Amino acid sequence: MSREPNYEFQEWWNKQREKNHDFFTNDSNNANKGFLTVEIRSLNPDLTTEKDRSRSARQLSWICLLRFQQLANSLAWITNSFLLLLRTANRRISAADSPCDSSASRLYRIIKFFLVLVVLLLCVELVAYFKGWHFSPPSAASAEAAVELFYALWLEIRADYLAPPLQSLANVCIVLFLIQSMDRVLLMLGCLWIKIRRIKPTASMEYPMGRVETGNVDDYPMVLVQIPMCNEKEVYQQSIAAVCIMDWPKERMLVQVLDDSDELDAQNLIQAEVQKWHQKGVHILYRHRLIRSGYKAGNLKSAMSCDYIKNYEFVAIFDADFQPAPDFLKKTIPHFKGNDDLALVQARWAFVNKDENLLTRLQNINLSFHFEVEQQVNGVFINFFGFNGTAGVWRIKALEDCGGWLERTTVEDMDIAVRAHLCGWKFVYLNDVKCYCELPESYEAYKKQQYRWHSGPMQLFRLCFLDILHSKVNKAKKANLIFLFFLLRKLILPFYSFTLFCIILPLTIFLPEAELPAWVVCYVPGIMSVLNILPAPRSFPFIVPYLLFENTMSVTKFNAMISGLFRLGNSYEWIVTKKLGRSSEADLVAFENESDSSVTETTSFLRSSSDSGLEELSKLEVTSRRSVKTKRNRLYRMELTLAFILLSAAGRSLLSAQGHYRCHLESELQVTLTQHLLTNNSNFGVTGSGLKQFSIGHSLYGCQNANCEATCHWLKYKVCTKQKGIFEED
């Protein structure tokens, strides 16, 4: 289909042709070339272009103003956020509200002074680095400026007076580190031997599993079960219920709930729980002390002073968050039969919340090694280990023989274990009998627990050192108690872990004249960490956080060890570890069903309270819910200060590494080029390419110092000598 002609365009074309007769022009110069020059002019002037350009300029100015305004707003937001962060950090910095914090004030001041010193040294090293003094150190004789003279004097003082004592201290810590590492290796070898030979304690008799018939109760000894607790409203129901449903004749067992709570609502709740089980036929008593003297040791001592205790032969102790299995007594009591010198049967701890967060996973690594390796090896080979304070059964005669519970330390369990060992009693550890409990899930609670666990042994060592020396046990047991049990595992371990890796290591970076071997810093700690994780193989992905976590906790452990050894701060104050009651009643019921299906009828007791105390309990629960405060994350100043010290040392190490890298590069360049030039017999390789390559390398790597210049002259001299005087020495 043909296209219609455009008449409007033709009309416009004719008008333009009439107005401009030169619309089509033929250039005389181009006429011979056969080119036609066409000039096309626009219909309207470039008003729109100028208008668009003027708009673009105004828009650009407005855009610039908007950018400046956004930048100002961003700066203001950053400033306000930084100030808000500082105010929040100041509010959340941990205050000295616990013995581990208050007694750490002296150590914190020392660490803070150390941080200031490290920052000053870092500033000095930065100036020296930018001045190039790392590669060509100045001397006091040739120093021109005051800063250069100061740095030269600092180098002399550092090399002559500071590095030697630091190196001596480092060598001592390295020796202690190696001794402790060898102890860990021997423990692991002992554990491996036990696994290979399948060594385990065996009882001379066994009780039948299942419900006990009333006619055969004479074969079951009288057992006293004690549950000490203090203001533990979250976990009291679980422990009392687990003990009351244990598979043991009711007339041969008495449960003592030893309540040291100073909160009225906690007392009422525990009393109501005891009353509920008493109505169900369980022999259970509630004891409350008005004066909480001696903490847990005083509580146990007061309970053992009752007249009816003489009717019982054994006593089992469980903390408020522990849940023994129904067959716990049937697996532990038989080991006492035929072993009149056996004082303690200790069960292993298992944790219901070990996978709750990263903190509980890291705790599980340490405690798994403690129970799987330390306790098991010591129990098999020397029949002695530290009592863990719970999940154990004692012979009451042994407790009375060694003097009973004493209130002189915060580790009453270790105290009575040491005294019983000195009296000749033996211990048995059962690794296959587990008692479930709960790990602290907050760093604050864990820190307080570790403070008590590491200050108490030093209190005990100071008090019982002379008793160990004058005891009637043989010299091997005395040496084991003094050197292995107390000094190596309770004193040397926290001492070197903090001193070597938190103090000496940063100082050796600022004082490079004192050195730590790479195997001390990297290889041996890595191997020891792998050995610690072996009892908990599922924790291998957390090996790096475990290393960092142990380095952080070394501050608390070192502070606790010093406080307990020299009686500093409130090292004798007992703080109950806060628990959250993670073990639900459903978990307890499931655990009971796995052990014995016949006790499922008692599980209904766990889901209800007594009718008489139901109304009171509901009121107390409402009150407790209202009193709950929102928890916030806290910042711990001592750990943060130590982190900044290590960060400053890392910055100094970065400078040293770069400097050493350049020096190493220069050395390699010297050796490589010398070998290349002196082994090349061609004139071209020597005179042309060789020296040219060295010049390129010399300028490329920035070797602008006297050593590299001297190397250049020396290379030229060697090359010219080899080529029989082709060049003269420069």
C-alpha positions in Angstrom: 0.0 0.0 0.0 1.5 3.4 -1.2 2.3 6.0 1.4 0.3 9.3 1.3 2.3 12.4 0.5 3.1 14.8 3.3 1.7 18.2 2.0 2.5 20.1 5.2 6.2 19.3 4.9 6.3 20.3 1.2 4.6 23.6 2.0 7.1 24.4 4.8 10.0 23.4 2.5 9.0 25.8 -0.2 8.6 28.7 2.2 12.0 28.2 3.6 13.4 27.9 0.1 12.0 31.3 -0.8 13.3 33.1 2.4 16.7 31.7 2.1 17.9 31.6 -1.4 21.2 30.2 -0.2 19.5 27.3 1.6 21.2 25.1 -1.0 24.6 26.3 -1.9 27.3 24.7 -3.9 30.8 25.3 -2.7 33.1 26.2 -5.6 35.9 24.4 -3.9 33.8 21.3 -3.6 32.1 21.6 -7.0 34.9 19.7 -8.7 34.8 17.0 -6.1 31.1 16.3 -6.7 30.1 17.0 -3.0 26.9 18.8 -2.1 27.0 20.8 1.1 23.7 21.1 2.9 23.1 23.5 5.7 20.2 22.7 8.0 19.1 25.3 10.4 16.7 24.8 13.2 13.3 26.4 13.1 13.5 28.0 16.6 16.5 29.4 18.4 18.1 27.3 21.2 15.9 28.8 23.9 15.0 25.4 25.2 18.6 24.3 25.5 19.5 27.5 27.4 16.5 27.0 29.6 17.4 23.4 30.3 20.9 24.4 31.2 19.8 27.1 33.5 17.5 24.6 35.2 20.3 22.1 35.6 22.5 24.6 37.3 19.7 25.5 39.8 19.0 21.8 40.4 22.7 21.2 40.9 22.9 23.9 43.6 19.8 22.5 45.3 21.3 19.0 45.2 24.5 20.3 46.8 22.6 22.0 49.5 20.6 18.8 50.1 23.9 16.8 50.2 25.4 19.1 52.8 22.2 18.9 54.9 22.3 15.1 54.7 25.9 15.1 55.7 25.2 17.4 58.7 22.3 15.2 59.8 24.5 12.1 59.5 27.3 13.7 61.6 24.7 14.7 64.2 23.2 11.2 64.2 26.7 9.6 64.6 27.6 12.0 67.4 24.3 11.4 69.2 24.6 7.6 68.8 28.2 7.7 70.1 27.1 9.7 73.2 24.2 7.4 73.7 26.5 4.4 73.4 28.8 5.9 76.0 25.9 6.6 78.4 24.5 3.1 78.0 27.9 1.5 78.5 28.4 3.6 81.6 25.1 2.4 83.0 25.8 -1.2 82.2 29.3 -1.4 83.4 29.4 -4.0 86.2 29.4 -2.5 89.6 31.2 -3.9 92.6 28.2 -5.8 94.0 29.8 -9.1 94.6 33.0 -10.3 96.3 34.6 -11.1 93.0 34.0 -7.5 91.8 34.9 -5.8 95.1 38.1 -7.8 95.7 39.1 -7.2 92.0 39.4 -3.4 92.5 43.1 -3.7 93.2 43.7 -5.9 90.3 41.6 -3.6 88.1 43.7 -0.6 89.0 46.8 -2.5 88.1 45.4 -3.6 84.8 44.2 0.0 84.1 47.7 1.3 84.8 49.1 -1.3 82.5 46.7 -0.3 79.8 47.8 3.4 80.0 51.5 2.2 79.9 50.8 0.0 76.8 49.0 2.9 75.0 52.0 5.2 75.6 54.4 2.6 74.3 52.2 2.1 71.3 52.3 5.8 70.6 56.1 5.8 70.9 56.4 2.8 68.5 54.1 4.5 66.0 56.3 7.6 65.9 59.4 5.4 65.5 57.7 3.4 62.7 56.9 6.5 60.7 60.4 7.9 61.3 61.9 4.7 60.0 63.7 3.8 63.2 62.5 0.2 63.1 65.0 -0.4 60.3 67.8 1.8 61.3 67.6 2.4 65.1 69.2 5.7 66.2 72.0 5.8 68.8 72.4 8.2 71.6 75.7 9.5 70.2 74.3 10.2 66.7 70.9 11.5 67.8 70.1 15.0 66.6 66.6 15.8 67.7 65.3 15.3 71.3 62.7 12.7 70.1 65.5 10.7 68.5 67.6 10.9 71.6 64.6 9.8 73.8 64.0 6.8 71.6 67.6 5.8 71.6 67.7 5.9 75.4 64.5 3.9 75.5 66.1 1.2 73.4 69.0 1.0 75.7 66.9 0.8 78.9 64.6 -1.7 77.2 67.5 -4.0 76.2 69.6 -3.7 79.4 67.1 -3.4 82.3 63.6 -4.4 81.2 64.0 -7.4 78.9 66.2 -9.6 81.1 63.8 -9.8 84.1 60.9 -10.2 81.7 62.6 -13.0 80.0 63.4 -14.7 83.3 59.7 -14.5 84.3 58.7 -15.8 80.9 61.0 -18.8 81.3 59.5 -19.6 84.7 56.0 -19.5 83.4 57.0 -21.6 80.4 58.4 -24.3 82.8 55.1 -24.2 84.8 53.1 -24.3 81.6 55.0 -27.4 80.4 54.6 -29.2 83.8 50.9 -28.5 83.8 50.6 -29.7 80.2 52.4 -32.9 81.0 50.0 -33.4 83.9 47.1 -33.1 81.4 48.8 -35.5 79.0 49.3 -38.1 81.8 45.6 -37.7 82.8 44.5 -38.3 79.2 46.7 -41.4 78.9 45.3 -42.7 82.2 41.7 -42.1 80.9 42.7 -43.9 77.6 44.0 -46.9 79.6 40.8 -47.1 81.6 38.7 -47.0 78.3 40.9 -49.7 76.7 40.9 -52.0 79.7 37.3 -51.2 80.5 38.1 -50.6 84.1 35.2 -49.6 86.3 34.3 -50.0 90.0 32.2 -53.1 90.6 29.9 -53.6 93.5 29.8 -56.9 95.5 26.0 -57.0 95.3 23.1 -55.5 93.3 19.6 -54.5 94.2 16.8 -55.6 91.9 15.3 -52.9 89.8 11.6 -52.1 90.2 9.3 -51.5 93.1 10.5 -52.7 96.5 8.4 -55.3 98.2 7.6 -54.6 101.9 8.8 -58.0 103.0 12.5 -57.5 101.9 13.2 -54.1 103.3 15.8 -55.4 105.8 18.4 -55.7 103.1 18.2 -51.9 102.5 20.2 -49.7 104.8 18.9 -46.6 106.4 19.6 -43.6 104.1 19.4 -39.9 104.9 18.8 -37.6 101.9 19.7 -33.9 102.4 18.7 -31.1 100.0 20.3 -27.8 101.1 18.9 -24.7 99.4 18.7 -21.0 99.8 16.3 -18.7 97.9 16.1 -21.1 95.0 12.4 -20.7 94.0 13.1 -21.7 90.4 14.3 -25.3 91.1 13.1 -26.4 94.5 10.2 -28.4 93.1 12.3 -30.4 90.7 14.8 -31.6 93.3 12.3 -32.4 96.0 10.1 -34.3 93.6 13.1 -36.3 92.1 14.2 -37.3 95.6 10.8 -38.3 96.8 10.1 -40.7 94.0 13.5 -42.5 94.3 13.1 -46.3 94.2 13.9 -47.0 97.9 11.7 -48.3 100.7 10.0 -45.3 102.3 10.5 -46.5 105.8 14.3 -46.8 105.1 14.7 -43.3 103.8 14.3 -39.8 105.4 14.4 -36.6 103.3 15.7 -33.4 104.9 14.9 -30.2 103.1 17.5 -27.7 104.6 16.1 -24.3 103.8 18.4 -21.3 104.4 16.2 -18.9 102.5 15.8 -15.4 103.9 12.9 -14.5 101.6 9.5 -15.2 103.1 7.8 -16.2 99.9 10.5 -18.8 99.1 10.1 -20.3 102.6 6.3 -20.6 102.1 6.7 -22.2 98.7 9.2 -24.8 99.9 7.2 -25.5 103.0 4.1 -26.1 100.9 6.0 -28.5 98.6 7.3 -30.4 101.6 3.8 -30.6 103.1 2.4 -32.0 99.8 4.9 -34.9 99.7 4.4 -35.6 103.4 0.7 -36.0 102.8 1.6 -38.6 100.1 3.4 -40.8 102.6 7.0 -39.7 102.1 9.2 -39.3 105.2 10.3 -35.7 104.6 11.1 -32.9 107.0 11.5 -29.2 106.6 14.3 -27.4 108.5 14.9 -23.7 108.5 17.7 -21.8 110.4 17.0 -18.3 111.6 20.8 -17.5 111.6 22.5 -18.4 108.4 26.0 -18.9 109.8 28.6 -20.9 107.9 26.5 -21.0 104.7 26.1 -24.5 103.3 28.6 -26.1 105.7 26.7 -24.6 108.6 23.5 -25.8 107.2 24.7 -29.4 106.8 26.4 -29.3 110.2 23.2 -28.2 111.9 21.2 -31.0 110.2 23.7 -33.7 111.2 23.4 -32.7 114.9 19.8 -34.1 115.2 19.4 -37.0 117.5 17.8 -39.3 114.9 20.9 -39.2 112.7 22.4 -42.1 114.7 19.8 -44.4 113.2 21.1 -43.8 109.7 24.2 -45.3 108.0 24.5 -43.3 104.8 23.7 -39.7 103.8 23.1 -38.6 100.2 23.5 -34.9 99.3 21.8 -33.1 96.4 21.8 -29.4 95.6 18.6 -27.7 94.8 19.0 -27.9 91.0 20.0 -31.6 91.0 17.6 -34.4 89.9 18.8 -37.9 90.8 17.4 -40.8 88.9 14.9 -43.1 90.7 17.6 -45.9 90.8 20.3 -43.6 92.1 20.6 -45.2 95.5 20.4 -48.7 94.1 23.4 -48.0 92.0 25.5 -46.3 94.6 24.8 -48.0 98.0 25.9 -51.5 96.9 29.5 -50.2 96.6 29.7 -49.8 100.3 28.9 -53.5 101.0 32.2 -55.3 101.9 34.2 -52.0 101.7 34.4 -50.8 105.2 37.1 -48.3 104.4 35.0 -46.7 101.7 33.7 -43.2 102.7 32.3 -41.7 99.5 30.6 -42.7 96.3 30.5 -39.9 93.8 28.3 -39.8 90.7 28.8 -37.8 87.5 27.1 -34.6 86.7 25.0 -34.3 83.5 23.6 -31.1 82.2 20.1 -30.5 80.9 20.9 -27.1 79.4 24.4 -27.7 78.0 23.2 -26.6 74.5 21.3 -23.5 75.7 23.8 -20.9 74.6 27.5 -20.5 73.9 28.4 -20.1 77.6 26.8 -23.4 78.6 28.6 -25.2 75.7 32.0 -23.8 76.9 31.2 -24.8 80.5 30.3 -28.3 79.3 33.8 -28.7 77.8 35.6 -27.9 81.1 33.2 -30.0 83.3 33.3 -33.0 80.9 37.1 -33.1 81.1 36.8 -32.7 84.9 34.5 -35.7 85.4 35.5 -37.9 82.4 39.3 -37.5 83.0 40.3 -36.0 86.3 37.8 -37.6 88.6 37.8 -41.0 86.9 41.6 -41.3 86.7 42.1 -40.2 90.3 39.3 -42.5 91.5 40.7 -45.5 89.8 44.4 -45.1 90.5 44.6 -43.4 93.9 41.1 -43.7 95.3 41.0 -40.0 96.1 39.4 -36.9 94.4 37.7 -33.8 95.5 34.1 -34.2 96.6 31.9 -32.1 94.2 29.5 -31.1 97.0 26.5 -32.9 95.6 25.4 -36.1 93.8 27.3 -38.2 96.3 26.7 -40.7 99.1 28.8 -40.5 102.3 29.2 -43.0 105.1 28.1 -41.1 108.2 30.8 -42.8 110.2 33.5 -41.4 107.9 32.0 -37.9 108.3 32.1 -38.2 112.1 35.6 -39.7 112.0 37.2 -36.7 110.1 35.5 -34.1 112.2 32.2 -33.4 110.3 31.4 -30.3 108.3 33.5 -27.2 109.1 32.7 -23.6 108.3 36.2 -22.4 107.8 36.1 -22.2 104.0 33.7 -21.7 101.1 34.6 -25.2 99.7 33.3 -27.3 102.5 33.1 -30.3 100.1 36.8 -30.2 99.3 37.6 -29.6 102.9 35.9 -32.7 104.2 37.3 -34.8 101.3 40.9 -33.8 102.2 40.4 -34.6 105.9 38.7 -37.9 105.1 41.6 -38.8 102.8 44.1 -37.9 105.6 42.2 -40.2 107.9 42.7 -43.1 105.5 39.3 -43.3 103.9 38.9 -44.2 100.2 36.6 -42.8 97.5 34.9 -44.3 94.5 33.8 -42.4 91.4 31.0 -43.8 89.1 31.2 -42.4 85.7 28.2 -44.3 84.4 25.8 -43.0 87.1 24.6 -39.5 86.1 22.7 -36.9 88.0 21.1 -34.2 86.0 21.6 -30.5 87.0 21.7 -27.1 85.5 24.6 -24.9 84.3 24.5 -21.1 84.9 23.4 -19.4 81.8 24.6 -15.9 82.5 28.2 -14.7 82.6 27.6 -12.9 85.9 26.4 -16.1 87.7 29.2 -18.1 86.2 31.8 -15.6 87.2 30.6 -15.7 90.8 30.6 -19.4 90.8 34.2 -19.6 89.4 35.4 -17.1 91.9 34.2 -19.2 94.8 35.6 -22.4 93.2 39.1 -20.9 92.8 39.3 -18.8 96.0 38.1 -21.6 98.3 40.9 -24.1 97.5 43.6 -21.5 98.3 41.9 -20.9 101.7 41.9 -24.6 102.4 45.5 -25.1 101.3 46.6 -22.3 103.7 44.6 -23.9 106.5 45.4 -27.6 106.1 49.1 -27.4 104.8 50.5 -28.2 108.3 47.8 -30.9 108.8 49.0 -32.6 105.6 52.6 -32.5 106.7 51.8 -34.0 110.2 49.3 -36.6 109.0 49.9 -40.3 109.2 49.5 -41.0 105.5 52.5 -42.0 103.4 54.8 -39.6 101.6 53.3 -40.3 98.2 49.8 -39.2 99.3 51.3 -36.1 100.9 53.1 -35.2 97.7 50.0 -35.8 95.7 47.9 -33.5 97.9 50.5 -30.7 98.1 52.1 -30.7 94.6 49.4 -32.1 92.3 46.0 -31.5 94.0 46.7 -28.0 95.4 49.8 -26.4 93.9 49.7 -27.6 90.3 45.9 -27.8 89.6 44.6 -25.0 91.9 47.5 -22.5 92.1 49.8 -22.9 89.1 47.1 -23.2 86.5 45.4 -19.9 87.1 48.8 -18.2 87.8 50.5 -19.0 84.6 47.4 -18.8 82.4 46.9 -15.1 83.4 50.6 -14.1 83.8 51.9 -15.8 80.6 49.1 -15.1 78.1 47.7 -11.8 79.5 50.7 -10.0 80.8 54.0 -11.5 79.5 52.8 -12.0 75.9 51.7 -8.4 75.4 54.9 -7.1 77.0 57.2 -9.3 74.8 55.6 -7.5 71.8 56.6 -4.1 73.2 59.9 -5.5 74.4 61.1 -7.6 71.5 64.4 -8.4 73.3 62.4 -10.8 75.4 60.9 -13.6 73.3 58.3 -16.3 73.6 58.7 -19.3 71.3 55.9 -19.9 68.8 55.2 -23.4 70.3 54.4 -21.7 73.6 52.0 -19.2 72.1 50.4 -21.4 69.5 51.1 -25.1 69.3 51.0 -26.3 72.9 47.9 -24.3 73.8 46.2 -25.6 70.7 47.1 -29.2 71.6 45.9 -28.8 75.2 42.6 -27.3 74.0 42.1 -30.3 71.7 42.8 -32.7 74.6 40.3 -30.8 76.8 37.6 -31.1 74.1 38.1 -34.8 73.5 35.7 -35.9 76.3 33.0 -33.7 74.7 33.6 -34.4 70.9 30.4 -32.5 69.9 32.1 -29.3 71.0 34.9 -29.3 68.5 33.3 -26.5 66.4 33.7 -24.3 69.4 37.4 -24.7 69.9 38.3 -21.1 68.9 35.7 -19.5 71.2 36.9 -21.9 73.9 40.4 -20.6 73.7 39.2 -17.0 73.8 36.8 -17.8 76.7 39.6 -19.4 78.8 41.8 -16.4 78.2 39.0 -14.1 79.4 38.2 -16.2 82.5 41.9 -16.3 83.5 41.5 -12.8 85.0 38.7 -14.0 87.4 40.5 -17.2 88.3 43.8 -15.4 89.0 42.0 -12.8 91.1 40.2 -15.5 93.1 43.3 -17.5 93.6 45.2 -14.4 95.0 42.3 -13.4 97.1 41.9 -16.8 98.7 45.6 -17.3 99.3 46.1 -13.9 101.0 42.6 -13.4 102.4 41.9 -10.3 100.3 38.4 -8.8 99.9 35.3 -10.8 100.7 36.8 -14.1 99.7 34.9 -15.9 102.5 31.4 -14.7 101.3 29.2 -17.3 99.8 26.9 -16.3 96.9 24.4 -18.8 95.6 24.7 -19.5 91.9 21.6 -18.2 90.2 19.6 -21.0 88.3 16.6 -20.6 86.0 14.9 -24.0 86.4 15.4 -25.2 82.8 14.5 -28.8 83.7 10.8 -28.8 83.1 8.4 -31.2 84.9 7.7 -32.9 81.6 11.4 -33.7 81.3 11.4 -35.1 84.8 8.4 -37.3 84.0 10.0 -38.6 80.8 13.2 -39.4 82.8 11.2 -41.3 85.3 9.4 -43.3 82.6 12.7 -44.3 81.1 13.9 -45.5 84.5 10.9 -47.4 85.7 7.4 -47.4 84.2 5.9 -48.4 87.5 6.3 -44.9 89.0 4.3 -43.1 86.4 1.4 -43.0 88.8 3.3 -40.6 91.0 3.8 -38.1 88.2 0.5 -36.5 88.9 2.0 -35.2 92.1 4.3 -33.0 90.1 1.5 -31.2 88.4 -0.5 -30.1 91.4 0.0 -28.5 94.8 -1.7 -29.4 98.0 -5.3 -28.1 98.3 -4.5 -26.3 101.5 -1.8 -24.2 100.1 -3.1 -23.6 96.5 -4.6 -20.2 97.2 -1.4 -19.0 99.0 0.8 -20.3 96.2 -1.1 -18.5 93.5 -0.8 -15.3 95.4 2.9 -15.7 95.8 3.4 -16.5 92.1 1.6 -13.4 91.1 3.7 -11.4 93.5 6.9 -12.9 92.2 5.8 -12.1 88.6 5.3 -8.5 89.5 8.7 -8.2 91.1 10.6 -9.5 88.1 12.9 -6.9 86.7 14.0 -6.6 83.1 17.5 -8.0 82.7 20.1 -6.1 80.6 23.4 -7.1 79.3 26.3 -5.9 81.4 29.8 -4.7 80.5 32.6 -6.0 82.7 35.3 -3.3 83.0 38.2 -5.6 83.9 37.7 -7.9 81.0 37.2 -4.9 78.7 40.4 -3.3 79.9 42.4 -6.5 79.3 40.8 -6.7 75.9 42.1 -3.2 75.0 45.6 -4.2 76.3 45.6 -7.2 73.9 44.3 -5.0 71.1 47.1 -2.5 71.6 49.6 -5.3 71.6 48.1 -6.6 68.4 48.5 -3.2 66.8 52.2 -3.1 67.9 52.6 -6.7 66.6 51.2 -5.6 63.2 53.9 -2.9 63.0 56.5 -5.4 64.0 55.3 -8.0 61.5 55.4 -5.5 58.7 58.8 -4.3 59.7 60.1 -7.9 60.0 58.6 -8.7 56.7 60.4 -5.9 54.9 63.7 -6.8 56.6 63.2 -10.4 55.7 62.4 -9.4 52.1 65.6 -7.3 51.9 67.6 -10.2 53.3 66.1 -12.6 50.8 66.7 -10.1 48.0 70.4 -9.8 49.0 71.0 -13.5 49.1 69.0 -14.3 45.9 70.6 -11.6 43.8 74.1 -12.4 45.1 73.8 -16.0 44.2 72.3 -15.2 40.8 75.0 -12.6 39.9 78.0 -14.5 41.2 77.0 -17.8 39.4 76.2 -16.1 36.1 79.3 -16.1 33.8 77.9 -14.1 30.9 78.9 -10.4 30.7 75.3 -9.5 29.9 73.9 -11.1 32.9 76.4 -9.5 35.2 76.8 -6.0 33.8 73.5 -5.4 32.2 70.6 -7.4 33.6 71.9 -8.2 37.0 72.6 -4.7 38.3 69.5 -3.5 36.5 67.3 -6.1 38.3 68.8 -5.1 41.6 68.1 -1.4 41.0 64.5 -2.2 40.2 64.1 -4.3 43.3 65.9 -1.7 45.3 63.5 1.1 44.3 60.4 -1.1 44.2 60.5 -2.3 47.8 61.5 1.1 49.1 64.8 0.0 50.8 65.8 3.5 51.6 68.1 2.8 54.4 71.8 2.4 55.1 71.8 -1.4 55.1 70.3 -1.7 51.7 72.6 1.0 50.2 75.6 -0.8 51.6 74.3 -4.0 50.1 74.0 -2.3 46.7 77.7 -1.2 46.9 78.8 -4.6 48.2 77.0 -6.3 45.3 78.6 -4.0 42.8 82.0 -4.7 44.3 81.6 -8.5 44.2 80.3 -8.4 40.7 83.1 -6.3 39.4 85.7 -8.4 41.2 84.3 -11.5 39.6 84.4 -9.9 36.2 88.1 -8.9 36.6 87.6 -5.2 37.0 85.0 -4.4 34.4 83.6 -1.8 36.8 85.2 0.1 39.5 83.9 0.1 43.0 81.3 2.8 43.4 
